Each structure stands twice: as C-alpha cells, then as structure tokens.
Amino acid sequence: MPLILPGNVASATADAGYNVDNSCRFNDGDSAYMSRAASGSITSNQKFTLSLWVKRGALGTYQRLYGMADTTPGVYAQEIYGFGSDNTLYYQHRLAGSDVSYKSTTNMLFRDVGAWYHTVLAVDTTQATDTNRVKIYVNGTQVDTTQGGYPSTAYIPQNNSVWFNYASLVSNLGALDGAGTFDGYIAEAVLIDGQQLTPTSFGEFDSDSPTIWKPIDVSGLTFGTNGFYCKFSDSADLGADSSGNSNDFTVNNLDATDSATDVPTNNFATLNILDNAQSSATYSEGNCKWVTTTNSKYLWGRSTIGMSAGKWYAEFKATSIPEHGYIGICVDAPDDDTTFLTNGGANDHVEYGYKTSDGNSYNNTGSSSYGDTYTDGDIIGVYLDLDNNKLYFAKNGTIQNSGTGISITAAASNGYGNYFFCCADGTSGTSGTFEANFGGCPAFTLADAAITDDNDYGNFEYDPSDGGGSSFDSAAKDFLALCTKNLAEFG
C-alpha cells in the first residue's frame, strides 16, 4: 500500500504544499475522548464521509475512533468505526431495537505505531450496488473488506438509515459512550454530512513521489448540517469545530498538554511499543511515558526513529528512578534486544548510557566519570552529534563534564548503521518511570515558554542548541528535534 511520509523521502517532508499544524493526543489510560450533544438537525441519514488521520499508540484492543449510540432500553441504536482487537479497521451499524448488525472489516492489519495513516469511511446506502454502500480507504486507496455482523454477512440494506449523522444521538470522537477509548493521535478530523466522498477530497499523492499520500486543505468542503472539521489548533479549546457549523466537541479527560505538533506532515519519534523486551514495560501518553516493573531487568525503551547522520536532541524526565537507571543511545539490535549495557552483551560496545545513581557514562560494561547524579524530577537532555561522533548529556539544562563529549563509534561502523535514543532499567529490584520528549508531544508538562530547535520544530524544556552556557567540545552546535521535516535534510 502507499507509504505515509517516511523520514527518508524528502519530497514528502518538504515545506511546499499544505502543512498540518496540530493533532490531539488521546491516552486510553485516562479514558480521554470528545463528545458532542445531539444536534437536532441533519442533512442526510443515508450518506456521510468520515476522514481521520491517525497514529496508533496501542495495539491489540478494541479502540473506537468515532461512534454514536443510544443505549435506551428497547432502542440501542449503535454505530462504530475503529480498530478491532485483531488490529483490523472496521465499521459496524446496528439496527435500533434489535440484535441485527452489519459489519465491514478490513482484510489489512494496522500495526505500525511509528507512522500516520489516513483513513476515510464513505457510506451511501442509496447505492444500488451493495459493495458501493460502504467503502473504507487507507492512504488514498480503497481496501478490501470482509462482511460480518449478526446474523447475516450482507452489506447494509439499500436505503437503510445510519446513525453517524443522526439528529438525536450523542457523537463521540475517540470512543463510544466513553468506552473503548482510542490510544494515539488524531489529526484533521472531518465529518461530511450528506455526501459519499473519495479520499481526493482530503489528500493527494505527492507529485515527486507518487506513492506518498499527503493531506490537502479541506476548509473549502461542504460539510453539511451535522458535519465538522476539528483542527485541534487551539490548546485551550481542543474540540473547536472549524467547519463554520459550530459543531464543537466537549473534551473529556483532555487538556492543553494533549495538543501535539506530531502531525501527518511532520512525524515525530515516540518510544516504540513493538520493541518491548520481556513484555514487561508499559507505554502511555502517546508512547512517551515508559514504566517498568520490579521484574524488569536490562530493559530499554527505544525511539521509533533511528539516526545515522546529523545532530539530534531529546529530553527524558526521570519521574521515578529505578535502582540502576540509564538514559542514552542504543542500536537496532534484534539479536540482543533484551539487554542494555549488560555484562557481555553482544552490542554493549555500541550502547552508551548516563547512569542515574553515580553520574558515570557506561559503555562496553565499563564506566567513566562523567557528570552529576540525577533523580526524580530531573530532566536529562541528550545531544547526539553523528557528524563528529560525540554524545553529550545535560542535567536540567546544564551540559555535563564541562562540555567535553563522550566519543562514540560512528554509525556507519557500529554494525547497524544507526543509533536510537533510549532509556533503560538495569535492575530487577525496583520499578522505574521515564517520560520522553522528542518534541512532538512530551509526556511531562513544559514551562510556559517552550523552546523549538533552530528549524522551529518541536517543543522542549531546554534549548537544543544551548548547553547552559557551556560549549560542546569548545564549539557551538545546533541540535534538532527527531522528526521527518528535519530528517529530510539528510536524505
């Protein structure tokens, strides 16, 4: 299927064209979602189009992207669009006052937590051909579906009324009646009342890279009476409708910190839930919060995006320090992915960590005096210079070791060709919590005046180009947020 804005395609991350500014982070552990009261009016109860850009945060559970329901006894009308526990995408319509339901499920699985998907659900029950009544598109292309439901496996009957636009039902974005909450990011949420549109109303293939699907400006669409357009651009009013209909959503367990700059046109790194050795760590807050258990040992949390050239910056807040905690860099090491800086690990020579309890730097199971110890509440800045093969750490904005960097093996020579930001728990005796900030949507609250990198990307507590007054090996260096716009500079 077409790609979604990978970091190694410069044309897909160039400044030309339409840029999405914001998304909204939904954390299922908070039961976060948006709701909108019944509107009392409608353009059509047979035709609608729902367009959402989504980046998943969790897998393997039912997660509703959008839904409407009336749970009144004897009524129980229900309509759902979301991900199944098998990581498919599905649309289900349940008839009022009965157990009869119609369900279209994609034959495709959606398990990439590092990419943005564009999904369009287009319904028109007046269509004479049953296969044209429900269409699901992903990244600009219609995907095959299997019909399910109960008791039949047929498509929705012709001219059947649907609930997504229904005038008397509450709408839910990111849930269904507050249940089955979505985990991840949603951008450019659009509902069209009264039309069955194609994906070209919401996106286009890039002219230079025709397999790349990207957003376009949708502000000129006809949204219909019950339609909406959520840009999530106002952190103080995340549910604001920009369609002109004033169909605003009320936020539930969301606040200004959930306004993100991790968007389809500039994809930021998060921590990778698929790289979960021993399955003993939990991820939350858009996969930027990492929690281990007392059974965890030599376990790391690694960024979704690797780096092979350039200068890069990330922050980690030590929220609950394990007995032997580390912040640093590692490699893509499938043959050694249960360990970080262990005694004799196959990749210890290209893993580097700054340890909580002694402030030393560690590599190849050895250590060297480096900086201050750090503890709960401290924010550690990681500065990775792959142009000069140096690694620096700052504690609460102050570069350690008087600005003298740690010499590292060049990415081209480390056996993997890349490095990843990571945090690690080096003991099974205590649990630990680290909160990451790659610039797209930090897990911890920033100061009022968040700082961007020199390309004006990301939001950080401290300046990526400032070591608290100290230089980097007697030189000034500019470090960048780990996002696709910046990666495009390096091809």
Wavefront OBJ file of the C-alpha trace (Angstrom):
o trace
v 0.000 0.000 0.000
v 1.188 3.628 -0.369
v 3.635 4.930 2.186
v 2.891 7.624 4.753
v 5.565 10.288 4.985
v 8.624 8.169 5.799
v 11.591 10.117 7.077
v 13.840 9.209 4.131
v 11.632 10.822 1.466
v 12.499 14.484 1.290
v 9.680 15.441 -1.089
v 7.105 14.174 1.386
v 8.510 16.306 4.162
v 9.310 19.470 2.252
v 7.784 22.792 3.233
v 5.906 23.114 -0.070
v 2.202 22.254 -0.011
v -0.283 22.063 2.825
v 1.042 21.595 6.348
v -0.972 20.287 9.287
v -0.091 22.194 12.447
v -1.586 20.155 15.270
v -3.033 16.848 16.350
v -4.687 15.715 19.570
v -3.187 13.013 21.791
v -5.660 10.508 23.248
v -4.426 8.418 26.193
v -6.680 5.418 26.783
v -5.489 5.103 30.383
v -7.144 8.473 31.039
v -10.371 7.486 29.239
v -9.777 10.503 27.027
v -12.297 11.299 24.295
v -14.534 14.057 22.905
v -18.324 14.169 22.773
v -20.926 16.345 21.096
v -24.571 16.573 22.085
v -27.330 15.736 19.632
v -27.693 18.494 17.063
v -31.417 18.258 16.360
v -30.884 18.631 12.623
v -29.362 16.674 9.739
v -28.611 16.870 6.016
v -28.884 13.139 5.298
v -29.425 9.981 7.300
v -28.135 7.812 4.442
v -24.893 9.459 3.294
v -21.755 10.572 5.136
v -17.955 10.601 4.875
v -15.580 10.458 7.850
v -11.926 11.376 7.290
v -9.310 10.941 10.037
v -5.524 10.979 10.128
v -4.430 8.650 12.941
v -1.214 7.480 14.563
v -1.754 4.484 16.825
v -0.382 4.286 20.340
v -1.576 0.859 21.494
v -2.357 -2.401 19.729
v -4.452 -5.481 20.381
v -7.530 -3.870 21.953
v -10.856 -2.531 20.672
v -10.370 1.189 20.076
v -13.200 3.334 18.746
v -12.241 6.248 16.530
v -15.791 7.555 16.196
v -19.165 6.327 17.348
v -22.764 7.120 18.183
v -25.155 5.132 20.335
v -28.495 5.247 22.099
v -28.453 2.755 24.960
v -32.065 3.406 25.946
v -33.732 0.036 26.624
v -35.599 -1.062 23.543
v -33.680 1.296 21.279
v -29.964 0.510 21.425
v -29.027 2.073 18.107
v -25.283 1.917 17.588
v -22.660 2.843 15.014
v -18.905 2.324 15.419
v -15.758 3.000 13.409
v -12.451 1.907 14.883
v -9.773 -0.724 15.351
v -10.555 -4.270 16.411
v -8.586 -6.322 18.908
v -7.015 -8.071 15.908
v -5.714 -4.668 14.645
v -8.107 -4.540 11.696
v -10.200 -1.464 10.932
v -13.957 -1.887 10.951
v -17.316 -0.132 10.560
v -20.380 -1.559 12.291
v -24.018 -0.482 12.103
v -26.607 -1.910 14.497
v -30.291 -1.568 13.830
v -32.358 0.128 16.506
v -34.310 -2.134 18.811
v -32.727 -5.367 17.562
v -29.596 -7.501 17.596
v -29.177 -7.205 13.831
v -25.878 -5.605 12.810
v -23.872 -5.107 9.638
v -20.090 -5.006 9.804
v -17.353 -4.298 7.253
v -13.853 -5.312 8.391
v -10.625 -4.645 6.516
v -8.502 -7.574 5.432
v -5.496 -5.395 6.227
v -3.865 -5.094 9.654
v -2.668 -1.806 11.152
v 0.282 -2.400 13.466
v 2.708 0.436 12.712
v 2.890 2.729 15.747
v 5.528 4.936 14.153
v 3.507 6.118 11.136
v 0.432 8.168 10.340
v -2.473 6.534 8.496
v -5.146 8.417 6.593
v -8.450 6.588 6.804
v -11.709 7.505 5.072
v -15.072 5.862 5.738
v -17.555 6.705 2.962
v -21.174 5.489 3.241
v -24.136 5.866 0.900
v -26.936 3.362 1.499
v -28.891 4.596 -1.541
v -26.410 2.861 -3.850
v -27.993 0.026 -5.811
v -24.745 -1.973 -5.836
v -24.215 -3.319 -2.331
v -20.398 -3.108 -2.475
v -20.640 0.646 -3.089
v -22.610 1.367 0.089
v -19.681 1.137 2.489
v -16.137 1.995 1.379
v -13.009 2.196 3.513
v -9.909 3.897 2.131
v -6.430 3.966 3.664
v -3.703 6.282 2.393
v -5.692 7.161 -0.709
v -6.563 3.616 -1.786
v -9.750 1.623 -1.203
v -9.022 -1.511 0.853
v -10.783 -4.865 0.667
v -13.261 -5.687 3.409
v -14.989 -8.770 4.702
v -18.643 -8.589 5.680
v -19.625 -9.820 9.127
v -22.175 -8.737 11.672
v -25.164 -10.630 13.036
v -26.986 -12.673 11.930
v -26.149 -12.174 8.235
v -22.932 -11.287 6.453
v -24.627 -8.990 3.961
v -23.997 -5.304 3.323
v -26.262 -2.697 4.842
v -29.649 -2.875 3.051
v -30.325 -0.312 0.373
v -31.783 2.978 1.652
v -31.175 1.991 5.266
v -30.821 4.899 7.721
v -27.465 5.242 9.503
v -26.652 6.864 12.825
v -23.454 8.860 12.279
v -25.397 11.961 11.272
v -28.438 11.235 13.359
v -30.007 14.309 14.914
v -30.861 12.787 18.295
v -27.677 10.860 19.190
v -24.515 11.959 21.009
v -21.341 11.847 18.874
v -18.074 10.521 20.283
v -14.614 11.130 18.845
v -12.092 8.657 20.223
v -14.647 6.437 21.997
v -18.201 5.082 22.056
v -20.177 6.319 25.040
v -16.847 6.822 26.783
v -15.820 3.172 26.320
v -13.289 1.517 24.031
v -11.205 4.685 24.028
v -8.643 5.246 21.296
v -4.957 5.449 22.175
v -2.753 7.572 19.946
v -3.019 10.769 17.912
v -5.798 12.090 15.655
v -5.393 14.969 13.192
v -7.654 16.668 10.634
v -10.902 15.062 11.843
v -13.679 15.719 9.302
v -17.273 14.528 9.060
v -19.212 15.303 5.872
v -22.997 15.104 6.309
v -24.861 14.269 3.102
v -22.105 13.137 0.702
v -20.120 9.978 -0.004
v -16.730 11.392 -0.995
v -13.457 9.845 -2.152
v -10.051 10.384 -0.484
v -9.089 13.026 -3.047
v -11.311 15.466 -1.153
v -8.881 15.174 1.782
v -5.476 14.261 0.366
v -3.331 13.762 -2.711
v -0.382 11.753 -3.953
v 2.862 13.704 -3.960
v 3.836 14.869 -7.444
v 7.507 13.962 -6.962
v 6.945 10.697 -5.081
v 3.639 9.275 -6.340
v 3.458 6.564 -3.673
v 3.339 9.188 -0.927
v -0.140 10.232 0.255
v -0.361 13.603 1.994
v -3.045 15.980 3.321
v -4.595 18.881 1.455
v -6.575 21.887 2.683
v -10.159 20.774 3.398
v -11.532 24.105 4.587
v -13.459 24.658 1.325
v -15.523 21.459 1.546
v -19.284 21.453 2.030
v -19.621 19.861 5.450
v -23.411 19.576 5.680
v -25.587 20.445 8.670
v -24.138 17.901 11.083
v -20.584 17.947 9.694
v -17.492 19.211 11.473
v -13.780 19.887 10.990
v -11.527 19.568 14.051
v -8.037 21.007 13.553
v -7.059 20.786 17.271
v -5.171 24.044 16.793
v -6.381 25.760 19.980
v -4.926 24.028 23.042
v -7.463 25.845 25.210
v -10.369 24.592 23.061
v -9.284 21.282 21.537
v -12.807 20.363 20.432
v -13.431 23.503 18.383
v -15.162 22.990 15.028
v -13.594 24.922 12.107
v -16.251 23.973 9.539
v -18.376 27.037 10.226
v -21.152 24.892 11.731
v -20.152 25.473 15.359
v -20.465 21.733 15.982
v -17.930 21.899 18.789
v -16.944 18.891 20.883
v -16.655 18.796 24.669
v -13.370 17.307 25.842
v -13.322 14.537 28.427
v -10.060 13.944 30.295
v -8.099 16.004 27.776
v -6.270 19.271 28.382
v -3.806 21.685 26.777
v -0.905 19.255 27.203
v -2.617 16.926 24.711
v -2.218 19.437 21.894
v 0.566 17.947 19.758
v 2.813 19.029 16.896
v 3.291 15.368 15.925
v 1.282 15.515 12.696
v 0.926 13.767 9.317
v 3.145 16.341 7.593
v 5.833 16.183 10.306
v 6.023 12.839 12.059
v 7.923 12.876 15.373
v 9.648 10.000 17.113
v 7.983 8.349 20.098
v 9.006 5.296 22.113
v 8.415 2.043 20.269
v 5.912 -0.318 21.930
v 6.887 -3.063 19.466
v 10.379 -3.066 20.961
v 9.228 -4.283 24.371
v 11.637 -6.946 25.589
v 10.103 -9.343 28.104
v 6.772 -7.514 27.528
v 7.275 -6.084 30.994
v 7.162 -2.342 30.326
v 4.032 -0.261 29.796
v 3.731 2.716 27.470
v 1.316 5.633 27.667
v 0.913 9.370 26.925
v 1.285 8.898 23.185
v 4.077 6.359 23.802
v 6.253 8.939 25.502
v 5.873 7.566 29.045
v 7.702 4.331 29.889
v 7.132 2.364 33.103
v 8.918 -0.825 34.151
v 8.065 -3.312 36.875
v 10.157 -4.849 39.643
v 10.602 -7.857 37.354
v 12.219 -5.795 34.610
v 15.969 -6.087 34.134
v 18.285 -4.727 31.479
v 15.243 -3.419 29.657
v 15.226 -0.447 27.317
v 12.658 1.825 25.732
v 13.817 2.855 22.264
v 12.747 5.619 19.872
v 10.722 4.722 16.776
v 13.130 6.623 14.533
v 16.842 5.899 14.235
v 19.619 8.318 13.310
v 22.623 7.800 11.047
v 23.868 11.361 10.437
v 23.349 14.883 11.751
v 22.884 16.350 15.215
v 19.843 15.354 17.303
v 18.276 16.246 20.636
v 15.783 14.626 23.003
v 14.766 15.039 26.646
v 13.950 12.445 29.297
v 12.404 13.283 32.639
v 13.343 10.943 35.443
v 9.945 10.528 37.089
v 10.641 7.500 39.271
v 14.245 6.383 39.200
v 14.997 2.651 39.186
v 17.980 1.498 41.203
v 20.132 1.374 38.086
v 18.598 3.680 35.506
v 20.201 4.880 32.295
v 19.460 7.414 29.587
v 21.404 7.182 26.363
v 21.598 5.684 22.888
v 21.467 2.160 21.501
v 21.375 0.361 18.168
v 18.769 -1.638 16.300
v 19.846 -4.964 17.739
v 17.363 -7.786 17.179
v 19.857 -10.412 18.349
v 20.429 -8.644 21.640
v 17.220 -6.702 22.238
v 16.585 -7.918 25.776
v 19.654 -6.196 27.173
v 21.165 -2.778 27.586
v 24.750 -2.434 28.814
v 24.742 -5.912 30.299
v 27.827 -7.851 31.163
v 28.997 -9.371 27.901
v 26.048 -8.264 25.755
v 26.801 -8.581 22.057
v 26.161 -4.910 21.384
v 27.460 -3.265 24.552
v 30.311 -1.667 22.605
v 27.800 0.489 20.709
v 25.430 1.239 23.609
v 26.072 4.333 25.713
v 24.307 5.341 28.902
v 24.386 8.084 31.543
v 23.580 6.415 34.867
v 21.257 7.836 37.498
v 22.971 6.658 40.678
v 26.620 7.576 40.040
v 26.544 10.053 37.121
v 29.037 7.941 35.187
v 28.941 7.164 31.492
v 28.784 3.487 30.584
v 29.867 1.570 27.518
v 31.073 -1.983 26.899
v 30.285 -2.818 30.564
v 32.872 -0.265 31.716
v 32.307 3.199 33.108
v 33.964 6.588 33.250
v 33.403 9.589 35.472
v 31.124 11.967 33.627
v 28.590 14.151 35.445
v 26.211 14.663 38.343
v 23.873 12.009 39.631
v 20.207 12.645 38.851
v 16.945 11.675 40.467
v 13.165 12.066 40.382
v 12.119 15.289 38.691
v 15.368 15.945 36.836
v 15.264 16.431 33.062
v 18.156 14.977 31.107
v 18.929 16.406 27.685
v 20.602 14.053 25.191
v 22.684 15.645 22.436
v 23.819 13.217 19.737
v 26.380 14.549 17.225
v 26.806 11.959 14.462
v 28.817 14.352 12.326
v 31.634 14.299 14.883
v 30.685 11.070 16.720
v 30.166 12.709 20.097
v 27.488 12.289 22.762
v 26.602 14.886 25.416
v 24.183 14.974 28.326
v 22.705 17.913 30.226
v 21.029 17.876 33.619
v 18.236 20.445 33.921
v 19.710 22.459 31.066
v 23.358 22.361 32.156
v 25.742 20.397 29.978
v 27.766 17.888 31.992
v 31.516 17.216 32.068
v 32.246 20.878 31.223
v 31.060 20.290 27.681
v 33.521 17.514 26.877
v 31.637 14.888 24.909
v 31.731 11.102 25.014
v 33.413 9.619 21.936
v 31.191 7.057 20.225
v 31.587 4.611 17.361
v 30.448 6.091 14.052
v 27.028 4.853 12.968
v 28.497 3.600 9.708
v 30.916 1.412 11.685
v 28.732 0.114 14.525
v 27.345 -2.833 12.593
v 23.835 -1.403 12.263
v 24.259 1.968 10.594
v 22.140 3.849 13.126
v 21.514 4.871 16.725
v 18.288 5.271 18.678
v 17.542 7.398 21.730
v 16.646 5.207 24.690
v 16.048 4.948 28.423
v 16.809 1.791 30.367
v 16.185 -0.064 33.601
v 19.250 -2.038 34.660
v 17.859 -3.922 37.651
v 15.014 -6.211 38.613
v 14.897 -4.876 42.170
v 12.896 -1.714 41.593
v 10.489 -0.304 39.045
v 11.136 2.883 37.123
v 9.423 5.580 35.092
v 10.903 7.828 32.423
v 8.978 10.428 30.415
v 10.355 11.221 26.977
v 10.130 14.365 24.904
v 11.120 14.165 21.255
v 9.396 17.479 20.574
v 6.064 16.266 19.209
v 4.051 15.883 22.433
v 6.020 15.487 25.680
v 4.800 13.217 28.428
v 5.656 15.867 31.022
v 4.430 19.443 31.317
v 6.778 22.062 29.872
v 7.431 25.565 31.089
v 5.126 28.233 29.683
v 7.654 29.303 27.059
v 8.501 26.021 25.321
v 11.602 26.151 23.109
v 11.895 24.949 19.496
v 15.000 23.852 17.610
v 16.743 26.111 15.080
v 14.362 24.944 12.331
v 11.418 25.963 14.526
v 10.288 22.365 15.129
v 9.491 20.649 18.399
v 8.675 21.914 21.878
v 11.309 21.454 24.570
v 12.009 22.479 28.142
v 15.579 23.486 27.259
v 17.281 24.898 24.182
v 18.621 22.134 21.879
v 21.483 24.439 20.894
v 22.409 25.642 24.386
v 24.328 23.688 26.989
v 23.569 26.034 29.859
v 26.424 28.329 28.919
v 28.910 25.580 28.125
v 30.000 24.780 24.584
v 30.156 21.342 23.033
v 33.859 20.429 22.911
v 34.681 24.134 22.633
v 32.306 24.648 19.736
v 28.766 25.905 19.221
v 26.462 23.214 17.846
v 22.815 23.184 16.781
v 20.863 20.012 17.555
v 17.477 19.209 16.023
v 14.237 17.515 17.032
v 13.859 13.957 15.732
v 11.099 14.449 13.150
v 10.631 13.841 9.435
v 10.952 17.501 8.434
v 14.418 17.576 9.946
v 15.327 14.117 8.677
v 14.583 15.308 5.139
v 17.744 17.431 5.363
v 19.798 14.260 5.413
v 18.073 12.439 2.543
l 1 2 3 4 5 6 7 8 9 10 11 12 13 14 15 16 17 18 19 20 21 22 23 24 25 26 27 28 29 30 31 32 33 34 35 36 37 38 39 40 41 42 43 44 45 46 47 48 49 50 51 52 53 54 55 56 57 58 59 60 61 62 63 64 65 66 67 68 69 70 71 72 73 74 75 76 77 78 79 80 81 82 83 84 85 86 87 88 89 90 91 92 93 94 95 96 97 98 99 100 101 102 103 104 105 106 107 108 109 110 111 112 113 114 115 116 117 118 119 120 121 122 123 124 125 126 127 128 129 130 131 132 133 134 135 136 137 138 139 140 141 142 143 144 145 146 147 148 149 150 151 152 153 154 155 156 157 158 159 160 161 162 163 164 165 166 167 168 169 170 171 172 173 174 175 176 177 178 179 180 181 182 183 184 185 186 187 188 189 190 191 192 193 194 195 196 197 198 199 200 201 202 203 204 205 206 207 208 209 210 211 212 213 214 215 216 217 218 219 220 221 222 223 224 225 226 227 228 229 230 231 232 233 234 235 236 237 238 239 240 241 242 243 244 245 246 247 248 249 250 251 252 253 254 255 256 257 258 259 260 261 262 263 264 265 266 267 268 269 270 271 272 273 274 275 276 277 278 279 280 281 282 283 284 285 286 287 288 289 290 291 292 293 294 295 296 297 298 299 300 301 302 303 304 305 306 307 308 309 310 311 312 313 314 315 316 317 318 319 320 321 322 323 324 325 326 327 328 329 330 331 332 333 334 335 336 337 338 339 340 341 342 343 344 345 346 347 348 349 350 351 352 353 354 355 356 357 358 359 360 361 362 363 364 365 366 367 368 369 370 371 372 373 374 375 376 377 378 379 380 381 382 383 384 385 386 387 388 389 390 391 392 393 394 395 396 397 398 399 400 401 402 403 404 405 406 407 408 409 410 411 412 413 414 415 416 417 418 419 420 421 422 423 424 425 426 427 428 429 430 431 432 433 434 435 436 437 438 439 440 441 442 443 444 445 446 447 448 449 450 451 452 453 454 455 456 457 458 459 460 461 462 463 464 465 466 467 468 469 470 471 472 473 474 475 476 477 478 479 480 481 482 483 484 485 486 487 488 489 490 491
